[in-house]
Amino acid sequence: AAPTAAPAEAAAVTPPAASPQQQEGAAAYVRANQQYRDGNLDAAAASVQEAIDAGYTPRAGEQTPKQLHTRIQARQQTQVLQAAQREREMDQSQQREQAKALYTLGKTQYEKGDYEQARVNFQFAQDMNYKPGLFQDAPKDYIRRIDQKQAALAQSRAESDAKIAKAKADAEAQAQK
């Protein structure tokens, strides 16, 4: 029977160690490499620190525990950045959904004639850079219409108030004659 060869990787990371401390360091180094490959970076960082503390020195051509520690830290930082990116994307998605809900609420309020509340919701949607569908009006268009309606309503009230005041004045003048 042909002798079976041990995996090259295992042989490369388990050099003969003289002292028990060196043996513990070698075991921690092997564990750290395996944990790193498995993606268990926190455990790998702890294990490689054990190897460093034990003063483990690998064979020539192998990465040192400090080099492995640096690789682990770089991968951890990459994971943190990726998680932050996912969170930003989720926040942007939630913001888009919130802006859409405000826009829809504003449309409903506008259609019911509640222009003050509609304006507030359209302003929020606009501030959140909401872009409606192709055949829908933008929040700024609704805000412009609301402003025009409110200006026309104020003008109409002013004219009505002026007519009432003139009618009262005319009635008082008639009464004094």
C-alpha positions as CSV (number, residue, x, y, z in Angstrom):
1,A,0.0,0.0,0.0
2,A,1.2,3.4,-0.9
3,P,1.7,5.8,2.0
4,T,-0.9,8.5,2.2
5,A,0.4,12.0,2.2
6,A,-0.9,14.5,4.7
7,P,-2.5,17.6,3.2
8,A,0.1,20.1,2.2
9,E,-1.6,22.9,4.0
10,A,-1.7,21.1,7.3
11,A,2.0,20.2,7.0
12,A,2.8,23.8,6.1
13,V,1.3,25.2,9.2
14,T,2.3,22.6,11.8
15,P,6.0,22.8,12.1
16,P,7.6,20.7,14.8
17,A,7.6,22.8,18.0
18,A,10.0,22.2,20.8
19,S,8.4,23.7,23.9
20,P,4.8,23.3,25.1
21,Q,4.4,27.0,24.6
22,Q,5.5,26.6,21.0
23,Q,3.1,23.7,20.6
24,E,0.2,25.8,22.0
25,G,1.2,28.6,19.7
26,A,1.3,26.2,16.7
27,A,-2.2,24.8,17.6
28,A,-3.6,28.4,18.0
29,Y,-2.0,29.3,14.6
30,V,-3.6,26.3,12.8
31,R,-6.9,27.1,14.5
32,A,-6.7,30.8,13.5
33,N,-6.1,29.8,9.8
34,Q,-9.1,27.4,9.8
35,Q,-11.3,30.0,11.5
36,Y,-10.2,32.6,9.0
37,R,-11.1,30.3,6.1
38,D,-14.4,29.5,7.7
39,G,-15.2,33.2,8.0
40,N,-15.2,33.2,11.9
41,L,-13.1,36.3,12.1
42,D,-13.5,37.1,15.8
43,A,-12.4,33.6,16.8
44,A,-9.6,33.8,14.3
45,A,-8.4,37.1,15.7
46,A,-8.4,35.6,19.3
47,S,-6.6,32.4,18.1
48,V,-3.9,34.3,16.2
49,Q,-3.4,36.5,19.2
50,E,-2.8,33.4,21.3
51,A,-0.2,32.3,18.7
52,I,1.5,35.8,18.9
53,D,1.4,35.7,22.7
54,A,3.0,32.2,22.6
55,G,5.8,33.5,20.4
56,Y,4.9,31.1,17.6
57,T,7.3,31.4,14.7
58,P,6.2,29.6,11.4
59,R,8.5,27.9,9.0
60,A,10.2,29.9,6.3
61,G,7.8,30.9,3.5
62,E,4.7,30.9,5.8
63,Q,2.9,34.0,6.8
64,T,3.7,35.1,10.3
65,P,0.9,35.3,13.0
66,K,1.2,39.1,12.7
67,Q,0.6,39.0,9.0
68,L,-2.4,36.7,9.5
69,H,-3.7,39.1,12.2
70,T,-3.4,42.0,9.7
71,R,-5.4,40.0,7.1
72,I,-8.0,39.2,9.6
73,Q,-8.3,42.9,10.6
74,A,-8.6,43.9,6.9
75,R,-11.4,41.4,6.3
76,Q,-13.2,42.5,9.5
77,Q,-13.0,46.2,8.3
78,T,-14.3,45.1,4.9
79,Q,-17.2,43.4,6.5
80,V,-18.0,46.5,8.6
81,L,-17.9,48.6,5.5
82,Q,-20.2,46.2,3.6
83,A,-22.6,46.2,6.5
84,A,-22.7,50.0,6.6
85,Q,-23.3,50.0,2.8
86,R,-26.2,47.6,3.2
87,E,-27.6,49.7,6.0
88,R,-27.4,52.9,3.9
89,E,-29.2,51.1,1.0
90,M,-31.9,50.0,3.4
91,D,-32.2,53.5,4.8
92,Q,-32.5,54.9,1.3
93,S,-35.2,52.3,0.5
94,Q,-37.1,53.1,3.6
95,Q,-36.8,56.8,2.9
96,R,-38.1,56.3,-0.7
97,E,-41.1,54.4,0.8
98,Q,-41.7,57.1,3.4
99,A,-41.5,59.8,0.7
100,K,-44.0,57.9,-1.5
101,A,-46.4,57.5,1.4
102,L,-46.2,61.2,2.1
103,Y,-46.8,62.0,-1.5
104,T,-49.8,59.7,-1.7
105,L,-51.2,61.2,1.5
106,G,-50.7,64.7,0.1
107,K,-52.6,63.7,-3.1
108,T,-55.5,62.4,-1.0
109,Q,-55.6,65.6,1.1
110,Y,-55.3,67.8,-2.0
111,E,-58.3,66.0,-3.6
112,K,-60.3,66.5,-0.4
113,G,-59.4,70.2,-0.4
114,D,-57.2,70.0,2.7
115,Y,-54.6,72.2,1.1
116,E,-52.6,73.1,4.3
117,Q,-51.9,69.5,5.2
118,A,-51.4,68.5,1.6
119,R,-48.8,71.2,1.2
120,V,-46.9,70.0,4.3
121,N,-46.8,66.4,3.0
122,F,-45.8,67.5,-0.6
123,Q,-43.0,69.6,0.9
124,F,-41.7,66.7,2.9
125,A,-41.8,64.4,-0.2
126,Q,-40.0,67.1,-2.2
127,D,-37.4,67.5,0.5
128,M,-36.8,63.8,0.4
129,N,-36.3,64.0,-3.4
130,Y,-39.3,61.9,-4.2
131,K,-39.8,61.3,-8.0
132,P,-43.3,60.2,-8.9
133,G,-44.2,57.9,-11.8
134,L,-44.1,59.0,-15.4
135,F,-47.6,60.4,-15.6
136,Q,-47.9,61.8,-12.1
137,D,-47.3,65.4,-11.1
138,A,-44.2,66.2,-9.0
139,P,-44.6,67.5,-5.5
140,K,-43.5,70.9,-6.6
141,D,-46.3,71.1,-9.1
142,Y,-48.9,70.3,-6.4
143,I,-47.2,72.9,-4.1
144,R,-47.4,75.5,-6.9
145,R,-51.1,74.7,-7.5
146,I,-51.9,74.9,-3.8
147,D,-50.2,78.3,-3.6
148,Q,-52.2,79.5,-6.5
149,K,-55.5,78.2,-5.1
150,Q,-54.7,79.7,-1.7
151,A,-53.8,83.0,-3.3
152,A,-57.1,83.0,-5.3
153,L,-59.0,82.0,-2.2
154,A,-57.4,84.9,-0.3
155,Q,-58.2,87.3,-3.1
156,S,-61.8,86.1,-3.2
157,R,-62.2,86.5,0.5
158,A,-60.7,90.0,0.4
159,E,-63.1,90.9,-2.4
160,S,-66.0,89.4,-0.5
161,D,-65.0,91.2,2.7
162,A,-64.7,94.4,0.7
163,K,-68.3,93.9,-0.7
164,I,-69.7,93.2,2.7
165,A,-68.0,96.2,4.2
166,K,-69.3,98.4,1.3
167,A,-72.8,97.0,1.7
168,K,-72.7,97.8,5.5
169,A,-71.4,101.3,4.8
170,D,-74.1,101.9,2.2
171,A,-76.8,100.5,4.6
172,E,-75.6,102.8,7.4
173,A,-75.5,105.8,5.0
174,Q,-79.0,105.0,3.9
175,A,-80.2,104.7,7.5
176,Q,-78.7,108.2,8.3
177,K,-80.6,109.9,5.5
